[in-house]
Amino acid sequence: MLADHRRRALLRCLRNTETPLAVSTLVTKLTQSDDREPSNRTTDTAITLHHIHLPKLADTGIIEYDQSDQQATYTAPPQVDALLEQMLVTVLPAGREPSPQEK
């Protein structure tokens, strides 16, 4: 689940808010530091979030994803949240601190 860098960044975004986030907001947060052309990265990110990353995280129960409203909410129970917090820190590349978007 945390093998993909985009899912890790996605979880960091969702963990830091108590209200549902629109997929468009998540796309903006995730593409701010991407090196590709803005139109390509936005489209690619939106597609992969909608079809891959958000459904996978929803299947695990860590988030709720309402496909019709295009919104996601972090819903992990406290025990899972504590574990994820530790794991998200340890999966960053050596010497790299989380960016403000990832915190």
Secondary structure as GFF3:
##gff-version 3
##sequence-region A 1 103
A	DSSP	alpha_helix	5	15	.	.	.	ID=ss1
A	DSSP	beta_strand	21	22	.	.	.	ID=ss2
A	DSSP	alpha_helix	23	31	.	.	.	ID=ss3
A	DSSP	alpha_helix	38	48	.	.	.	ID=ss4
A	DSSP	pi_helix	49	53	.	.	.	ID=ss5
A	DSSP	alpha_helix	54	60	.	.	.	ID=ss6
A	DSSP	beta_strand	63	66	.	.	.	ID=ss7
A	DSSP	beta_strand	71	74	.	.	.	ID=ss8
A	DSSP	alpha_helix	78	90	.	.	.	ID=ss9
###
